[in-house]
Amino acid sequence: MDIPGSIFAAMLTPFSEDGSVAPEGIAPLVDYILSRGVHGLYAGGSSGEAMLQSVEERSIVLNELANVARDKCTLIAHVGAAATCDAVALAKLAGETGYHAVSAVPPYYYKHGFSQIADYYRAIAEASGLPLIIYNIPALSGTDIPTDQLLELMEDDRIAGVKFTAPDLFQFSQLRQRAPGNKFYFGTDEMFLGAAAMGSDGGIGSTYNLIGDVYVGIEKAVNAGDIETARKLQRKSGDLVKILLETGVLPGLKHALNRIGVPVGPCRRPFSPADPAALARLDAWMDSNGFV
């Protein structure tokens, strides 16, 4: 169940000004992201505004990305949905179009028990025929899967590991220690150095769309024992994240990419345009960091 690479951008979804999905924007976005040295793309997740799209729209994005990039890098398709049938349909598509792995948040909105969540993940794994990465993001999904339950899920050989998007580095380290044969990717960008030092298998994050080279550099520096370089790069990430929390992470990132000529368009409503004063601070950060 090998998944090549370790640093994956949680890819944004390009939209047109009228709010429709813009698949023609995928190729230039892919080219830019890969130019920063990342190893692959994680499509259709939180950063991709997937929960604001229909299954048909999500399928268009996954198909176009496969056509553009399946021979260029590792591709992971996020297929999580509120209904198992929707997740299964997307998982089957990923398996048929050349993705390397699938991922899924737990089924959301309704409060499901562990047996129902386990059945959901088994159905996704069966449909895709690909390694499955559980996406644990309790702040957005509303479901925080405990350590013991995550470990129980990973007893299924088809479940390769976890995308861990939470600030609990202790839980992350416990998972890594207790399941050394599985993959654990960290998804809280501003804390990546901590996870890398604890032995993560890599990272999957939204700011990787713009500064993927920073996370490639942190991982290389940690592996080389160069803590000063790793700290410097993590500070750069933190400075950007601080501003993005003022603009809104996705509106800010889309503004930044549009500004450098990568046509990702706006976010889909109910996202609203970012505060102009916050965008001015983002522009100043970009100017000072060589984004022209």
Buried (B, 14 or more C-beta within 10 A) or exposed (E): BEBEBBBBBBBBBBBEEEEEBBBEBBBBBBEBBBEBBBBBBBBBBBBBBBBBBEBEBBBBBBBBBBBBBBEEBBBBBBBBBBEBEBBBBBBBBBBEBEBBBBBBBBBBEEEBEBEEBBBBBBBBBEBBEBBBBBBBBBEEBEBBBEBEBBBBBBEEEBBBBBBBBBEBBEBBBBBBEEBEEBBBBBBBBBBBBBBBBBEBBBBBBBBBBBBBBBBBBBBBBBEEEBEEBBEBBBEBBBBBBEBBEBBBBBBBBBBBBBBEEBBBBBBBEEBEEBBEEBBEBBBEBBEEBEBE
